[in-house]
Amino acid sequence: MRNTPSEGVAKLRHLKTVQRFTYDVIGVRTVPPQPSFISQPETIRAKQGETVVLPCEISHLGPFVVVWKRQRRVLSAREAVVVRDARFSLVDGYNLRITAVQPADQSSYTCALDTEPLSELTHRLEVLFGPVVSAQPSSGVLVVKLGETAGMSCQASGNPPPRIAWRKQGGTLPSGEAEHEAGQYTVTGAARQMAGVYQCVAENGVGDPSTASVRLQVQYPPEVEVAKSVVYTGEGFGAELVCVVFAQPEAEVRWEREGALLEPSHHRSSSAGGDEDGTRYTLAIDSVTLADFGTYSCHATNSLGTAGGQIQISGTPERAQVTSSAMGAAPDSYQLSWTVRSFSPVLEYKVAYRQSKQNSSSASSGGWREVLVPHIGGDVVDAHWHRQSIPLTGLAPAATYDVHVQARNRHGWSAVSDMVHFSTLAKGEGFNWVRFKIHGVCREPIQ
């Protein structure tokens, strides 16, 4: 019995593949299953330097060709990687691996099958990388004159986009802010104190923040500050005069005495040392002579102007310092004590006192009483410090007095001391001296 054609097809169906179609042995064409993607489109995020794998799992691939593309550029065809970059490879079939990813790798990647129509699976690769910032002016230095406006700006790249803020190194911004969040920062009415290093800081949470700096230089005429307006010393002792000069551009400084230019000598020298707080110019005299006393000045000059400061070398005593208690021990007298520094022997003191106006209705209130006190019986605390004490009598009870002291040596009278106040006790009051282990001696009135 002969087989029918359909039975023969069923029995003899041994398949072979020819040009994407399947034929049986008797030439009848059959259609194989179409390939399809198992993987799904993804957005893949990776930090710079990491390794990523872009999946391309396919079912029923058959004879079709798999091609990887980045935009229009072909990266691989079948099992061969055609891009000349050793970081790209195929793993576990047709999955695309990229090692040490870089920001330039950020793109869309497509796994394509040459079906009709074309089948494609597209992934988006985002590369996260730390900020990179640059500032303008690119030289890193911005020079303006006093009162002018200074503008600086910066740009930053990074993924995710970085946050940008301006800060001032070592302090707050001229606006008073700790930082200013913007790509631009403007200094208006530039002043000397506004000079310094301004930093543009970019950060996005990936890696370390990035910083670009601009040094703002404010040009201004010299400003001079003296460390001490009066330097007290004595013959045979040293003296050091200090001027602090602020200037931009840097100033030329000269020293004068009584209007005459000073040159270095065997016992006189000058030096300079600079920092962010100005430049200190020092005139040092090793051993003062009588001719060295007088008024000195330091003059600073740059292209924008001139300024100066005066310092006096004096042999007189310094201001006396009253050391006695503000509360007296009696209703009609007060023991006044003071110390004074003098490089020459003290010859005498002048004490002036009066009843304070604010708590007295007597007609004599406000009139100063002066007492000249010879330096006899006083103590010499050390080589230069002297101590003296005298009683003031005939005072009103329960009253407050003003007092100040002057001292004189062979070079003249000192400046008047700061005015201090003391009070007398009321009639019938006395003092009980109570000694404390920690606080020393405390005086309390006896009621």
HUNOR-V166018 format. One record per helix or strand of 2 or more residues. SS is the DSSP state (hx for helix, st for strand). FROM is the first residue (numbers start at 1). LEN is the number of residues. If there is no record, write none. Layout:
<<SS:FROM:LEN> <SS:FROM:LEN>>
This chain:
<<hx:5:7> <st:16:3> <st:21:3> <st:29:2> <st:36:2> <st:43:5> <st:52:3> <st:58:2> <st:66:5> <st:73:5> <st:80:2> <st:88:4> <st:95:4> <hx:103:3> <st:107:7> <st:119:18> <st:141:5> <st:150:10> <st:163:6> <st:184:4> <hx:192:3> <st:196:8> <st:210:17> <st:230:3> <st:239:10> <st:252:6> <st:260:2> <st:268:8> <st:278:8> <hx:290:3> <st:294:9> <st:305:10> <st:321:2> <st:333:9> <st:348:8> <hx:357:3> <st:369:6> <st:379:2> <st:385:9> <st:400:10> <st:412:2> <st:420:4> <st:430:7> <st:440:7>>
